[in-house]
Amino acid sequence: AAAPRTVLAPNAVDYYEKKMLDEAVKASLSTNNNNKVKPLIVVKLSKQQHKNEEEEGEAGLDQFIEQRDRLYRQAMETKGSNMQGAASYYAAQARELNSHIKASQKQSQMDLFLQANKDNPNNKLDLHYLHTADAIKQLQHFISHR
C-alpha cells in the first residue's frame, strides 16, 4: 500500500502563498522601519583608498536593500488585485536581491574577519564579525591547523 499523500485544495495554496508573502514583507518592512543606529565598525587600516571602496560598497548595498523592499511592497500591492503573476514576479525578484544582499554581507564580514586576524600571532584568533556558524567553522579550521 502506498503512503498517504497530502493534497491541498486550490484555495489553500493561495492562502499559504499569501500568508508567506505577507510575513516576508512584514519582516522586511519591520527591519527597515526600526530607525536603529547602524553600528560603527572601526578597522585597523590607514589606507584612504580602502576606506573609499568600503563606503562605495555600503552605498551600493543600501540601494539593493531599498530596491528589495520596494519590490516586496509592489508584490503586496498587486497581491490583492487579480494579478497573481505580477505579485509572484515581484516577490521572486525581491528574493533574488535578498540572496545577493546576504552574499555581499557575508563576504564583507569575512573580509573584516580576515583583516582583524591579519596581524594576530599564530595562537590567537579573533572571531568578531562572524555569525556563530561561520565562527565555529573558522575555529575548527584554526584548531586543526595548529
Secondary structure in CASP SS format (residue, H / E / C, confidence):
PFRMAT SS
TARGET T0000
AUTHOR 0000-0000-0000
METHOD secondary structure of the structure
MODEL  1
A C 1.00
A C 1.00
A C 1.00
P C 1.00
R C 1.00
T C 1.00
V C 1.00
L C 1.00
A C 1.00
P H 1.00
N H 1.00
A H 1.00
V H 1.00
D H 1.00
Y H 1.00
Y H 1.00
E H 1.00
K H 1.00
K H 1.00
M H 1.00
L H 1.00
D H 1.00
E H 1.00
A H 1.00
V H 1.00
K H 1.00
A H 1.00
S H 1.00
L H 1.00
S H 1.00
T H 1.00
N H 1.00
N H 1.00
N C 1.00
N C 1.00
K C 1.00
V C 1.00
K C 1.00
P C 1.00
L C 1.00
I C 1.00
V C 1.00
V C 1.00
K C 1.00
L C 1.00
S C 1.00
K C 1.00
Q H 1.00
Q H 1.00
H H 1.00
K H 1.00
N H 1.00
E H 1.00
E H 1.00
E H 1.00
E H 1.00
G H 1.00
E H 1.00
A H 1.00
G H 1.00
L H 1.00
D H 1.00
Q H 1.00
F H 1.00
I H 1.00
E H 1.00
Q H 1.00
R H 1.00
D H 1.00
R H 1.00
L H 1.00
Y H 1.00
R H 1.00
Q H 1.00
A H 1.00
M H 1.00
E H 1.00
T H 1.00
K H 1.00
G H 1.00
S C 1.00
N C 1.00
M C 1.00
Q H 1.00
G H 1.00
A H 1.00
A H 1.00
S H 1.00
Y H 1.00
Y H 1.00
A H 1.00
A H 1.00
Q H 1.00
A H 1.00
R H 1.00
E H 1.00
L H 1.00
N H 1.00
S H 1.00
H H 1.00
I H 1.00
K H 1.00
A H 1.00
S H 1.00
Q H 1.00
K H 1.00
Q H 1.00
S H 1.00
Q H 1.00
M H 1.00
D H 1.00
L H 1.00
F H 1.00
L H 1.00
Q H 1.00
A H 1.00
N H 1.00
K C 1.00
D C 1.00
N C 1.00
P C 1.00
N C 1.00
N C 1.00
K C 1.00
L C 1.00
D C 1.00
L C 1.00
H C 1.00
Y C 1.00
L C 1.00
H C 1.00
T H 1.00
A H 1.00
D H 1.00
A H 1.00
I H 1.00
K H 1.00
Q H 1.00
L H 1.00
Q H 1.00
H H 1.00
F H 1.00
I H 1.00
S H 1.00
H C 1.00
R C 1.00
END
